[in-house]
Amino acid sequence: MEHSDVIIVGAGLAGLVAAAELADRGKSVTIIDQEPEAFLGGQAFWSLGGLMLVDTPEQRRMGIKDSRALAMQDWFGSAQFDRPQDHWPRKWAEAYVDFAAGEMRPWLYNMGMRWFPIVGWAERGGSFASGHGNSVPRFHLTWGVGPGTQEPFERRVHEHEKAGHITLKFRHRCSNIIMKNGAAKGVAGEVLAPDNSLRGQSTNRDIVADFELRAASVIITSGGIGGNADLVRKSWPTDRLGPAPKNMLCGVPAHVDGRMVSISQQAGGHLINNDRMWHYTEGVKNWNPIWPNHGIRILPGPSSMWFDAEGNRFAPPALPGFDSLGTLKAILDTGYDYSWFITTQKIIKKEFALSGSEQNPDFEQKSWKEVFKQRIFNKQATPAVEAFKEHGEDFVTADTLAELIAKMNALEGNALLPFDKIEAEIKARDAQMDNPFSKDAQIMAIHAARKYRGDKYQRTAKPHKILDPANGPLIGIKLNIITRKTLGGLKTDLNSQMLNAAGEPIAGLFAAGEVAGFGGGGYHGYNALEGTFLGGCIFSGRQAGRSDTIA
């Protein structure tokens, strides 16, 4: 029977970070994962690679004044912690902001990580200064996007593997955490048949053998539930957001199945805040899918007009890029599970980005030449956006609004969108373009965004009339709800050690990453500030790897 100091279940970003840190300490580590070796890095590979960092040189160069105090105010205004079980999530939130405002950037920089110089302004909130949202831009896009974020840790893990300190076992599915006298002693499960599927695709579940591994400590880093629609609906906060959508796209691969949550509970782990979750409202069906029901999120700038299924314009803060969950509730309150953007070629050229490393090859390949070619000097949107406009089933284009509305209605197979009402709303909005002033909150938001150099250069189109043919063609986009992140999770202390229902540490059992709500069982509270998912995996994995309670 094989034995190591630590077993890590899950070869995603949190698992890689924990393993690298443990091996640096001289621990022997075995990493197991149910997927093939080509899937190393898990969800992080597919991400845009954004990290929430605070008071950085990148921010200062862009004229942004940030601080630990301001970030802490934004975090707690967004989290809205209100439950007794939020004790450890609060502590994790404070610790992460301290990390993001302190050691995080120099530590990552020294490992070779770099960031795009224009800091993004995600999740702007749009209500009160004391409430949800980022007061300033903090979204640092890693040069190399998701693969660039995992690369330093993947490199360290492989170096330790060559030295004999880390063992990687793929196609090993954990089905049981071995417990003895209340302490974790190892894991057992099944060896799955080899599978040559491309990264992200569904793989077989054919069992070819059983296995059992022993260790003094076990760390669960298996991810969330976003690839399991049944679990998402089971945990859906109906009282807070309304009934779960009948139709949802999947923003993560199928292997993000939440399987280890119940297995950890059987070992004594305590799941909290599982009704807190993070889904997006700007999902479009991937015309070239990798995993089942594959959705891609549009990361919009502030200028597209947003309408519900019956052609009513959403009220602030349901503006593009401002309040994800607030907009999700506004959509579900209509009784439908989709909405619409009406926009222009001029807007999508400047403002549209797509989530996912595969949708941003210029950033993934770290090519300044391609970035300037595709995003600065190109007369069109990026090739990825243009491909969705051409091939995506949720996109329609037209030269006139009447033709566009007809196509939008035909796309959904109904006549819910009234031309007269939508035309009147857009004409009223366009009339606000005749002055540098406005009473329209969205127009005010556009003017405010362009006061930030980063938005003016790259992410916010010059204000213009939507119905002016010079800015066309007109584009209509059906927006679907798309699953993404689990905000709750297994309760842990600041060592990433799992706590039982009584709040007591479980000897030898740890959790990090999304399965632990990115720390403590949900350090986001109710809302995320973006850049805090990868950041949370890195931080909680590091906490686990450096824990003085690891035997």
Disulfide bonds with the S-S distance in Angstrom:
none
